[in-house]
Amino acid sequence: MADRKISLNHLSKKVGITTINLSKLKNERVSAVRFSMLDTICKALDCQPANLLAYQKIIKQKLLTIKSEC
């Protein structure tokens, strides 16, 4: 968005998605994105999904269980 000099507020009005949700997307605080939302944003920014997304490998972490002795 910085390359296109468009604010979250302007994009929000253009695509009909709240600035809060766009901010969450921008700051990687979401675990999923609807294709329809991605399509709408890409059309508004005249770009491809690859310009907005990057693949990150998820590494499973082991959960440790701490047992207390009584």
Backbone as CSV, one residue per row, in Angstrom:
resi,resn,N_x,N_y,N_z,CA_x,CA_y,CA_z,C_x,C_y,C_z
1,MET,0.812,-1.185,0.000,0.000,0.000,0.000,0.860,1.255,0.000
2,ALA,1.994,1.193,0.679,2.876,2.357,0.704,3.373,2.678,-0.697
3,ASP,3.631,1.635,-1.495,4.076,1.846,-2.874,3.016,2.580,-3.682
4,ARG,1.768,2.333,-3.365,0.661,2.936,-4.112,0.159,4.222,-3.448
5,LYS,0.763,4.568,-2.316,0.402,5.781,-1.577,-1.096,5.851,-1.284
6,ILE,-1.602,4.775,-0.680,-3.014,4.712,-0.302,-3.081,4.355,1.185
7,SER,-3.906,5.061,1.912,-4.032,4.818,3.349,-5.019,3.682,3.611
8,LEU,-4.942,3.129,4.824,-5.906,2.097,5.215,-7.321,2.660,5.175
9,ASN,-7.465,3.898,5.595,-8.785,4.529,5.611,-9.355,4.647,4.196
10,HIS,-8.530,5.081,3.249,-8.985,5.221,1.858,-9.309,3.848,1.265
11,LEU,-8.440,2.866,1.496,-8.683,1.514,0.987,-9.948,0.933,1.605
12,SER,-10.140,1.182,2.890,-11.333,0.700,3.589,-12.610,1.191,2.908
13,LYS,-12.632,2.470,2.597,-13.806,3.043,1.934,-13.967,2.483,0.523
14,LYS,-12.853,2.238,-0.142,-12.881,1.752,-1.525,-13.386,0.312,-1.626
15,VAL,-13.022,-0.527,-0.645,-13.358,-1.952,-0.727,-14.489,-2.380,0.207
16,GLY,-14.894,-1.510,1.124,-15.980,-1.865,2.035,-15.570,-2.820,3.140
17,ILE,-14.316,-2.749,3.545,-13.801,-3.564,4.647,-13.352,-2.585,5.730
18,THR,-13.670,-2.872,6.980,-13.334,-1.931,8.048,-11.829,-1.724,8.152
19,THR,-11.445,-0.551,8.631,-10.019,-0.266,8.821,-9.417,-1.211,9.855
20,ILE,-10.220,-1.624,10.815,-9.734,-2.566,11.835,-9.341,-3.886,11.178
21,ASN,-10.215,-4.415,10.312,-9.904,-5.681,9.640,-8.729,-5.535,8.681
22,LEU,-8.644,-4.423,7.978,-7.502,-4.202,7.086,-6.207,-4.096,7.886
23,SER,-6.270,-3.449,9.035,-5.097,-3.332,9.897,-4.639,-4.702,10.384
24,LYS,-5.591,-5.552,10.750,-5.253,-6.911,11.182,-4.581,-7.682,10.055
25,LEU,-5.085,-7.520,8.837,-4.465,-8.177,7.682,-3.049,-7.662,7.463
26,LYS,-2.904,-6.357,7.491,-1.607,-5.723,7.246,-0.567,-6.145,8.278
27,ASN,-0.995,-6.284,9.526,-0.077,-6.608,10.617,-0.021,-8.098,10.941
28,GLU,-0.541,-8.910,10.026,-0.476,-10.373,10.130,-1.098,-10.907,11.410
29,ARG,-2.254,-10.369,11.789,-2.958,-10.834,12.982,-4.202,-11.633,12.640
30,VAL,-4.197,-12.262,11.480,-5.310,-13.122,11.074,-4.759,-14.484,10.676
31,SER,-5.573,-15.503,10.840,-5.121,-16.845,10.475,-5.697,-17.303,9.144
32,ALA,-6.676,-16.564,8.625,-7.291,-16.936,7.347,-7.834,-15.688,6.655
33,VAL,-7.909,-15.774,5.333,-8.458,-14.680,4.531,-9.411,-15.288,3.513
34,ARG,-10.592,-14.730,3.401,-11.547,-15.209,2.395,-11.057,-14.817,1.009
35,PHE,-11.287,-15.711,0.052,-10.902,-15.413,-1.326,-11.624,-14.174,-1.835
36,SER,-12.873,-14.004,-1.439,-13.633,-12.834,-1.896,-13.008,-11.536,-1.385
37,MET,-12.516,-11.547,-0.144,-11.861,-10.368,0.412,-10.543,-10.102,-0.312
38,LEU,-9.786,-11.155,-0.544,-8.518,-11.029,-1.262,-8.756,-10.497,-2.670
39,ASP,-9.776,-11.006,-3.328,-10.121,-10.561,-4.677,-10.488,-9.077,-4.684
40,THR,-11.281,-8.662,-3.720,-11.707,-7.265,-3.629,-10.513,-6.334,-3.413
41,ILE,-9.609,-6.727,-2.527,-8.426,-5.905,-2.255,-7.518,-5.849,-3.477
42,CYS,-7.326,-6.986,-4.138,-6.484,-7.021,-5.341,-7.051,-6.136,-6.448
43,LYS,-8.352,-6.169,-6.623,-8.978,-5.310,-7.643,-8.773,-3.838,-7.307
44,ALA,-8.939,-3.487,-6.041,-8.792,-2.090,-5.621,-7.359,-1.597,-5.784
45,LEU,-6.393,-2.484,-5.542,-4.984,-2.099,-5.643,-4.383,-2.419,-7.006
46,ASP,-5.183,-3.041,-7.880,-4.723,-3.445,-9.208,-3.439,-4.273,-9.105
47,CYS,-3.546,-5.366,-8.341,-2.386,-6.234,-8.138,-2.824,-7.699,-8.110
48,GLN,-1.873,-8.574,-7.949,-2.113,-10.010,-7.860,-1.980,-10.457,-6.401
49,PRO,-2.613,-11.575,-6.022,-2.484,-12.068,-4.653,-1.026,-12.253,-4.218
50,ALA,-0.167,-12.658,-5.130,1.249,-12.854,-4.794,1.916,-11.556,-4.349
51,ASN,1.357,-10.422,-4.740,1.900,-9.139,-4.301,1.541,-8.840,-2.848
52,LEU,0.555,-9.543,-2.330,0.080,-9.293,-0.971,0.431,-10.403,0.011
53,LEU,0.644,-11.610,-0.494,0.837,-12.770,0.370,2.247,-13.324,0.274
54,ALA,2.668,-13.940,1.358,3.943,-14.654,1.376,3.739,-15.943,2.163
55,TYR,4.336,-17.013,1.685,4.214,-18.307,2.351,5.148,-18.359,3.551
56,GLN,4.632,-18.839,4.681,5.449,-19.056,5.864,5.184,-20.461,6.373
57,LYS,6.232,-21.223,6.525,6.105,-22.584,7.016,5.739,-22.552,8.499
58,ILE,4.755,-23.365,8.853,4.332,-23.462,10.244,5.048,-24.649,10.873
59,ILE,5.735,-24.382,11.947,6.451,-25.436,12.663,5.636,-25.793,13.900
60,LYS,5.285,-27.071,13.983,4.510,-27.517,15.138,5.404,-27.493,16.375
61,GLN,4.865,-26.957,17.416,5.601,-26.901,18.668,5.020,-27.925,19.628
62,LYS,5.892,-28.548,20.362,5.433,-29.505,21.361,4.916,-28.739,22.571
63,LEU,3.790,-29.187,23.073,3.240,-28.595,24.279,3.712,-29.412,25.473
64,LEU,4.238,-28.737,26.430,4.713,-29.413,27.627,3.628,-29.364,28.692
65,THR,3.397,-30.493,29.295,2.422,-30.565,30.373,3.179,-30.648,31.685
66,ILE,2.888,-29.741,32.552,3.545,-29.737,33.855,2.571,-30.335,34.861
67,LYS,3.014,-31.412,35.469,2.179,-32.072,36.464,2.683,-31.697,37.851
68,SER,1.762,-31.271,38.668,2.156,-30.935,40.036,1.944,-32.155,40.925
69,GLU,2.882,-32.338,41.803,2.779,-33.466,42.731,2.107,-32.979,44.007
70,CYS,1.148,-33.766,44.481,0.422,-33.386,45.701,0.889,-34.181,46.875
